Amino acid sequence: MEKSQIRSSVDFERPGIQHGNLYVPYSYNLAGWANLMLPVTVLNGGSGPTALVMAGNHGDEYPGPVAIMHLMRKLKLEDVLGRAILIPALNMPAVKASTRLSPLDGKNMNRSFPGNPFGTVTEMIAHYLTTELFPRADIVVDIHTGGRSVDFYPCAHMHLVSDLQQRQKMLGGTLAWNTDFAFLYADIAGTGLLPVEAERQGKTVITTEMGGGEPISAKVHKLCQSGLRNMLVHLGVLGGDFQTRAQLGLPATRWVQSLDWQDYRFAQESGLYETLVDLGANVAADEPVGLIHFVERPDREPLQVVAPTSGVLLATRGPSMVAQGDCVACIAHDVDPSVLA
């Protein structure tokens, strides 16, 4: 592939701790020569594995950037057994605007891979990750929430990759977040995802859905921060004590999956959505999980959104007003233990 136009003020190979920026060239009406600056920290302390840890892929997802900023400030070089490359705001324009898509080019970062070195700002960043940072990494961490559109029961999640050795490493890293649920998910809204490109390169890829919406509880922030560090300890990037759920006095993580398109429920009409079931609750086949009310026709009976099969409600609509085609619920199912062996 063509060489990236992005420049870095840090040397990824140099030992020690460096704080700097990635410089993404672009122009706008008041600046012909401008650079979008993406903060990046490198902690290179030993011969262990390299983890590329990112958040802010979507700008309306907040626990990840906070967790990474806490980590980069607290870590000392002696804590690092390998190398950590930390990018708390991957899509900086979207993070500053609190939007899912970049206001600079309207692009979804998580649908832009493998990228284009001569494309838009978002496409250039995707290409830089694909060609410069993924090849340096053994582990790729992409911290998400459902943003403003979807509220998830906080969980670590991953794709069910076909390479069994890669899968086992990803299963272990996912479990190390110590979330109540661990989620195997499918791509239902297009191609070009960051995790898919990293998986294609053989990386151990760990992702999350740490809730959703604008208000973030202290519990979710704490889980995101402790889970991130615990996962990096488990994978040998950081030193320290690894904690299991049993050691924390918690029951085993429940593995669930939504691999069928029908597991994702879409609004058949526009209206005002009422959630009927709490996140994490078990549901039966054909059980209503939500209602769509018609504010312009209050005399009309609401439209039911039902679970296609029995399972657990893992995600629900964020904003109460929905448009036809919006995802309003995700029904997950217990995973066959043989998949996890």
WOZILIN-V385335 format. One record per run of one state. SS is the DSSP state (H for helix, E for strand, - for the rest). FROM is the first residue (numbers start at 1). TO is the last residue. If there is no record, write none. Layout:
<<SS | FROM | TO> <SS | FROM | TO>>
This chain:
<<- | 1 | 6> <E | 7 | 8> <- | 9 | 15> <E | 16 | 28> <- | 29 | 30> <E | 31 | 44> <- | 45 | 49> <E | 50 | 54> <- | 55 | 62> <H | 63 | 74> <- | 75 | 76> <H | 77 | 79> <E | 80 | 80> <- | 81 | 82> <E | 83 | 87> <- | 88 | 91> <H | 92 | 97> <- | 98 | 108> <H | 109 | 111> <- | 112 | 120> <H | 121 | 136> <- | 137 | 138> <E | 139 | 142> <- | 143 | 149> <E | 150 | 152> <- | 153 | 154> <E | 155 | 158> <- | 159 | 163> <H | 164 | 175> <- | 176 | 180> <E | 181 | 185> <- | 186 | 193> <H | 194 | 200> <- | 201 | 203> <E | 204 | 209> <- | 210 | 217> <H | 218 | 234> <- | 235 | 237> <E | 238 | 238> <- | 239 | 253> <E | 254 | 258> <- | 259 | 260> <H | 261 | 263> <E | 264 | 266> <- | 267 | 270> <E | 271 | 275> <- | 276 | 281> <E | 282 | 283> <- | 284 | 287> <E | 288 | 293> <- | 294 | 302> <E | 303 | 306> <- | 307 | 310> <E | 311 | 317> <- | 318 | 320> <E | 321 | 322> <- | 323 | 326> <E | 327 | 334> <- | 335 | 336> <H | 337 | 340> <- | 341 | 341>>
